Amino acid sequence: MDKRTVEVKPDTRNHKGFFVQDGPYTLVDIDKSGWALICIDEAVCHYVDPDNLQAAQLEEREAI
C-alpha cells in the first residue's frame, strides 16, 4: 500500500478507546483485522477504524 497523508474525523478513537489528536497522519497500512495504522512520526502511531479517515485537505491561500 502506498503511504499517503490522511486526517482523522472529529472524535476519532484508537483501538484502545483513547481519542486521537487531530492533524495530518501518514497512512501506513490496513491490517488483516481491519485496523488502519496511522503515524504522525516514527514514534507516534495509532490503530484506528479506516471509516474515521479522510483525505488531508491542503489549504491554498492567496496573497492579497
C-alpha positions in Angstrom: 0.0 0.0 0.0 1.3 3.5 -0.9 1.8 5.8 2.1 -0.4 8.9 1.9 -1.4 11.7 4.1 -4.8 11.5 5.8 -6.7 13.2 8.6 -8.9 11.8 11.3 -12.5 12.8 11.6 -13.5 14.6 14.9 -13.9 12.4 18.0 -11.9 9.5 16.4 -10.7 6.9 19.0 -7.9 4.4 18.6 -8.1 0.7 19.2 -7.7 1.2 22.9 -10.6 3.7 23.1 -8.5 6.8 23.5 -9.1 10.0 21.5 -6.7 10.6 18.6 -5.2 14.1 18.2 -6.5 16.0 15.1 -3.9 16.7 12.4 -2.2 15.1 9.4 -1.1 11.5 9.6 0.6 9.1 7.3 -1.5 6.1 6.5 1.0 3.2 6.8 -1.2 0.1 6.3 -4.6 -1.5 6.9 -4.0 -4.8 8.7 -5.9 -8.1 8.2 -8.1 -7.4 11.2 -9.3 -4.2 9.6 -7.5 -1.5 11.6 -5.7 1.3 9.8 -2.2 2.1 11.1 -1.6 5.9 11.0 1.5 7.7 12.2 2.5 11.3 12.9 6.2 10.3 13.0 8.2 7.2 13.8 7.4 7.3 17.5 3.7 8.2 17.5 1.3 5.8 15.7 -2.3 4.7 16.3 -4.6 1.9 15.1 -8.0 3.4 14.1 -11.1 2.4 12.2 -10.5 3.2 8.5 -14.0 4.7 8.3 -12.7 7.6 10.5 -10.1 8.7 8.0 -10.4 11.3 5.3 -8.0 12.6 2.7 -5.9 15.5 4.0 -7.1 18.9 2.9 -4.4 21.2 1.6 -5.4 24.8 2.1 -4.5 27.2 -0.7 -4.2 30.8 0.5 -3.8 33.6 -1.9 -1.7 36.6 -1.0 -3.7 39.8 -1.1 
